[in-house]
């Protein structure tokens, strides 16, 4: 984990959520850590890809490391809320701790991250599961092209412009 403008420290809790009606939802991740809280707004696809990346990293974690120790209490008064431009997740060299870094629109991606936080494999495993639930709760996908379908008829490009079932 590199330098960050706001290092939040150890994660107390992680939550993935969405607000709004399907088709108009906004997705976000809430990171509560010892140094404060950050609400990270992102696109649905970014949240989905974060969950997939976490699941892939979890395959490298030894079984004993997946135990979920009780995290410390939140002590910081910092409360950040920003749109994510870039988000990274990784494991430490001992494969016992996950690290999350996020860059906001005001931070250059090649510079220091806006926030950083570290948590247990168990916390990130729960985050990945919740993120996938949140992403799946939206509009159903067209079985032919995968585009989201709403109340109106779906004109499917794979069906040569005809409405799909």
BALOBA-1460 file (C-alpha; in Angstrom, 3 decimals):
// residues 165
<rec num="1" residu="x" x="0.000" y="0.000" z="0.000"/>
<rec num="2" residu="x" x="1.505" y="3.304" z="-1.071"/>
<rec num="3" residu="x" x="1.117" y="6.780" z="0.302"/>
<rec num="4" residu="x" x="-2.386" y="8.216" z="0.529"/>
<rec num="5" residu="x" x="-3.695" y="11.681" z="1.195"/>
<rec num="6" residu="x" x="-5.985" y="10.170" z="3.862"/>
<rec num="7" residu="x" x="-4.685" y="6.874" z="5.280"/>
<rec num="8" residu="x" x="-7.700" y="5.447" z="7.118"/>
<rec num="9" residu="x" x="-5.831" y="2.546" z="8.745"/>
<rec num="10" residu="x" x="-7.528" y="-0.722" z="9.753"/>
<rec num="11" residu="x" x="-11.039" y="-1.378" z="8.457"/>
<rec num="12" residu="x" x="-13.849" y="-1.567" z="11.006"/>
<rec num="13" residu="x" x="-16.531" y="-2.358" z="8.408"/>
<rec num="14" residu="x" x="-17.085" y="-2.430" z="4.645"/>
<rec num="15" residu="x" x="-20.446" y="-2.121" z="2.903"/>
<rec num="16" residu="x" x="-21.550" y="-2.086" z="-0.735"/>
<rec num="17" residu="x" x="-24.919" y="-0.507" z="-1.492"/>
<rec num="18" residu="x" x="-27.000" y="1.145" z="-4.201"/>
<rec num="19" residu="x" x="-29.618" y="3.881" z="-4.073"/>
<rec num="20" residu="x" x="-32.359" y="4.692" z="-6.565"/>
<rec num="21" residu="x" x="-34.686" y="2.789" z="-8.845"/>
<rec num="22" residu="x" x="-33.294" y="0.060" z="-11.148"/>
<rec num="23" residu="x" x="-31.874" y="1.707" z="-14.231"/>
<rec num="24" residu="x" x="-31.132" y="4.886" z="-12.286"/>
<rec num="25" residu="x" x="-29.217" y="3.465" z="-9.334"/>
<rec num="26" residu="x" x="-25.993" y="4.887" z="-7.948"/>
<rec num="27" residu="x" x="-23.522" y="2.456" z="-6.427"/>
<rec num="28" residu="x" x="-21.233" y="3.099" z="-3.515"/>
<rec num="29" residu="x" x="-18.844" y="1.508" z="-1.074"/>
<rec num="30" residu="x" x="-18.662" y="2.664" z="2.554"/>
<rec num="31" residu="x" x="-15.303" y="2.141" z="4.230"/>
<rec num="32" residu="x" x="-15.393" y="2.661" z="7.986"/>
<rec num="33" residu="x" x="-11.910" y="2.483" z="9.433"/>
<rec num="34" residu="x" x="-10.029" y="3.562" z="12.516"/>
<rec num="35" residu="x" x="-9.085" y="6.847" z="10.849"/>
<rec num="36" residu="x" x="-12.579" y="7.776" z="9.616"/>
<rec num="37" residu="x" x="-15.236" y="6.981" z="7.050"/>
<rec num="38" residu="x" x="-15.173" y="7.241" z="3.255"/>
<rec num="39" residu="x" x="-18.123" y="6.878" z="0.890"/>
<rec num="40" residu="x" x="-16.821" y="5.897" z="-2.534"/>
<rec num="41" residu="x" x="-19.267" y="6.396" z="-5.431"/>
<rec num="42" residu="x" x="-18.725" y="4.262" z="-8.526"/>
<rec num="43" residu="x" x="-20.381" y="2.660" z="-11.525"/>
<rec num="44" residu="x" x="-22.108" y="-0.720" z="-11.253"/>
<rec num="45" residu="x" x="-19.462" y="-2.340" z="-13.445"/>
<rec num="46" residu="x" x="-16.690" y="-1.002" z="-11.203"/>
<rec num="47" residu="x" x="-18.350" y="-2.459" z="-8.106"/>
<rec num="48" residu="x" x="-18.820" y="-5.770" z="-9.913"/>
<rec num="49" residu="x" x="-15.168" y="-5.849" z="-11.019"/>
<rec num="50" residu="x" x="-14.046" y="-5.051" z="-7.462"/>
<rec num="51" residu="x" x="-15.998" y="-8.075" z="-6.199"/>
<rec num="52" residu="x" x="-14.458" y="-10.318" z="-8.877"/>
<rec num="53" residu="x" x="-10.939" y="-9.061" z="-8.087"/>
<rec num="54" residu="x" x="-11.454" y="-9.734" z="-4.369"/>
<rec num="55" residu="x" x="-12.699" y="-13.253" z="-5.097"/>
<rec num="56" residu="x" x="-9.651" y="-13.923" z="-7.268"/>
<rec num="57" residu="x" x="-7.306" y="-12.659" z="-4.556"/>
<rec num="58" residu="x" x="-9.073" y="-14.803" z="-1.951"/>
<rec num="59" residu="x" x="-7.911" y="-17.918" z="-3.831"/>
<rec num="60" residu="x" x="-4.348" y="-16.977" z="-2.782"/>
<rec num="61" residu="x" x="-5.206" y="-16.637" z="0.917"/>
<rec num="62" residu="x" x="-4.407" y="-19.605" z="3.162"/>
<rec num="63" residu="x" x="-7.513" y="-21.052" z="4.851"/>
<rec num="64" residu="x" x="-6.327" y="-20.073" z="8.351"/>
<rec num="65" residu="x" x="-6.037" y="-16.422" z="7.239"/>
<rec num="66" residu="x" x="-9.743" y="-16.215" z="6.438"/>
<rec num="67" residu="x" x="-10.558" y="-16.051" z="10.166"/>
<rec num="68" residu="x" x="-12.227" y="-12.761" z="10.952"/>
<rec num="69" residu="x" x="-10.598" y="-11.125" z="13.965"/>
<rec num="70" residu="x" x="-12.473" y="-8.399" z="15.786"/>
<rec num="71" residu="x" x="-11.359" y="-5.092" z="14.252"/>
<rec num="72" residu="x" x="-10.569" y="-2.017" z="16.339"/>
<rec num="73" residu="x" x="-12.991" y="0.797" z="17.022"/>
<rec num="74" residu="x" x="-13.373" y="3.740" z="14.697"/>
<rec num="75" residu="x" x="-11.525" y="6.673" z="16.232"/>
<rec num="76" residu="x" x="-11.151" y="9.188" z="13.411"/>
<rec num="77" residu="x" x="-13.502" y="12.038" z="12.711"/>
<rec num="78" residu="x" x="-12.653" y="12.113" z="9.020"/>
<rec num="79" residu="x" x="-15.708" y="11.771" z="6.761"/>
<rec num="80" residu="x" x="-15.008" y="11.713" z="3.003"/>
<rec num="81" residu="x" x="-17.463" y="11.397" z="0.118"/>
<rec num="82" residu="x" x="-16.205" y="11.310" z="-3.485"/>
<rec num="83" residu="x" x="-16.548" y="9.766" z="-6.938"/>
<rec num="84" residu="x" x="-13.919" y="7.127" z="-7.650"/>
<rec num="85" residu="x" x="-11.658" y="7.513" z="-10.658"/>
<rec num="86" residu="x" x="-9.486" y="4.488" z="-9.869"/>
<rec num="87" residu="x" x="-9.724" y="1.764" z="-7.241"/>
<rec num="88" residu="x" x="-7.143" y="-0.890" z="-6.411"/>
<rec num="89" residu="x" x="-7.232" y="-3.880" z="-4.086"/>
<rec num="90" residu="x" x="-4.369" y="-6.164" z="-3.181"/>
<rec num="91" residu="x" x="-2.853" y="-8.526" z="-0.617"/>
<rec num="92" residu="x" x="0.142" y="-7.887" z="1.597"/>
<rec num="93" residu="x" x="3.223" y="-10.076" z="1.128"/>
<rec num="94" residu="x" x="2.171" y="-12.434" z="3.959"/>
<rec num="95" residu="x" x="-1.303" y="-12.798" z="2.374"/>
<rec num="96" residu="x" x="-3.030" y="-12.003" z="5.653"/>
<rec num="97" residu="x" x="-4.300" y="-8.492" z="4.960"/>
<rec num="98" residu="x" x="-6.132" y="-6.825" z="2.075"/>
<rec num="99" residu="x" x="-5.321" y="-3.260" z="1.057"/>
<rec num="100" residu="x" x="-7.725" y="-0.884" z="-0.664"/>
<rec num="101" residu="x" x="-6.747" y="2.379" z="-2.331"/>
<rec num="102" residu="x" x="-9.056" y="4.811" z="-4.101"/>
<rec num="103" residu="x" x="-8.398" y="7.929" z="-6.132"/>
<rec num="104" residu="x" x="-10.989" y="10.696" z="-6.382"/>
<rec num="105" residu="x" x="-11.507" y="13.160" z="-9.199"/>
<rec num="106" residu="x" x="-9.313" y="15.780" z="-7.512"/>
<rec num="107" residu="x" x="-6.289" y="13.468" z="-7.123"/>
<rec num="108" residu="x" x="-4.081" y="12.629" z="-10.118"/>
<rec num="109" residu="x" x="-4.086" y="8.862" z="-10.682"/>
<rec num="110" residu="x" x="-0.284" y="8.837" z="-11.008"/>
<rec num="111" residu="x" x="0.044" y="10.525" z="-7.593"/>
<rec num="112" residu="x" x="-0.887" y="9.517" z="-4.069"/>
<rec num="113" residu="x" x="-4.244" y="7.822" z="-3.571"/>
<rec num="114" residu="x" x="-7.022" y="9.820" z="-1.953"/>
<rec num="115" residu="x" x="-7.677" y="7.125" z="0.682"/>
<rec num="116" residu="x" x="-6.130" y="3.852" z="1.760"/>
<rec num="117" residu="x" x="-7.346" y="1.225" z="4.216"/>
<rec num="118" residu="x" x="-6.445" y="-2.334" z="5.218"/>
<rec num="119" residu="x" x="-8.695" y="-5.171" z="6.353"/>
<rec num="120" residu="x" x="-8.920" y="-8.891" z="6.909"/>
<rec num="121" residu="x" x="-9.642" y="-11.474" z="4.227"/>
<rec num="122" residu="x" x="-12.952" y="-12.199" z="6.009"/>
<rec num="123" residu="x" x="-14.043" y="-8.573" z="5.746"/>
<rec num="124" residu="x" x="-13.210" y="-8.447" z="2.049"/>
<rec num="125" residu="x" x="-14.856" y="-11.818" z="1.403"/>
<rec num="126" residu="x" x="-18.091" y="-10.475" z="2.921"/>
<rec num="127" residu="x" x="-17.731" y="-7.281" z="0.862"/>
<rec num="128" residu="x" x="-17.377" y="-9.260" z="-2.379"/>
<rec num="129" residu="x" x="-20.482" y="-11.316" z="-1.609"/>
<rec num="130" residu="x" x="-22.523" y="-8.209" z="-0.783"/>
<rec num="131" residu="x" x="-21.275" y="-6.335" z="-3.862"/>
<rec num="132" residu="x" x="-22.384" y="-9.184" z="-6.107"/>
<rec num="133" residu="x" x="-25.834" y="-9.180" z="-4.442"/>
<rec num="134" residu="x" x="-26.175" y="-5.429" z="-4.982"/>
<rec num="135" residu="x" x="-25.145" y="-5.696" z="-8.643"/>
<rec num="136" residu="x" x="-27.560" y="-8.583" z="-9.296"/>
<rec num="137" residu="x" x="-30.529" y="-6.772" z="-7.750"/>
<rec num="138" residu="x" x="-31.034" y="-4.424" z="-10.719"/>
<rec num="139" residu="x" x="-32.814" y="-4.825" z="-14.016"/>
<rec num="140" residu="x" x="-32.667" y="-8.256" z="-15.633"/>
<rec num="141" residu="x" x="-30.229" y="-8.716" z="-18.506"/>
<rec num="142" residu="x" x="-31.343" y="-9.582" z="-22.039"/>
<rec num="143" residu="x" x="-30.567" y="-13.278" z="-22.620"/>
<rec num="144" residu="x" x="-29.259" y="-12.495" z="-26.116"/>
<rec num="145" residu="x" x="-27.140" y="-9.346" z="-25.784"/>
<rec num="146" residu="x" x="-26.724" y="-8.909" z="-22.020"/>
<rec num="147" residu="x" x="-28.005" y="-5.314" z="-22.026"/>
<rec num="148" residu="x" x="-30.272" y="-4.334" z="-19.130"/>
<rec num="149" residu="x" x="-33.990" y="-4.581" z="-19.865"/>
<rec num="150" residu="x" x="-36.575" y="-2.226" z="-18.395"/>
<rec num="151" residu="x" x="-40.348" y="-1.867" z="-18.517"/>
<rec num="152" residu="x" x="-40.279" y="-0.700" z="-22.141"/>
<rec num="153" residu="x" x="-39.728" y="-3.205" z="-24.989"/>
<rec num="154" residu="x" x="-36.048" y="-4.015" z="-25.480"/>
<rec num="155" residu="x" x="-34.740" y="-3.594" z="-29.022"/>
<rec num="156" residu="x" x="-31.977" y="-6.176" z="-29.161"/>
<rec num="157" residu="x" x="-29.052" y="-5.707" z="-31.569"/>
<rec num="158" residu="x" x="-28.440" y="-9.484" z="-31.619"/>
<rec num="159" residu="x" x="-32.029" y="-10.011" z="-32.817"/>
<rec num="160" residu="x" x="-31.492" y="-7.609" z="-35.746"/>
<rec num="161" residu="x" x="-33.420" y="-4.815" z="-34.052"/>
<rec num="162" residu="x" x="-36.420" y="-6.889" z="-33.109"/>
<rec num="163" residu="x" x="-37.705" y="-6.869" z="-29.557"/>
<rec num="164" residu="x" x="-36.356" y="-9.679" z="-27.436"/>
<rec num="165" residu="x" x="-38.460" y="-12.049" z="-25.331"/>
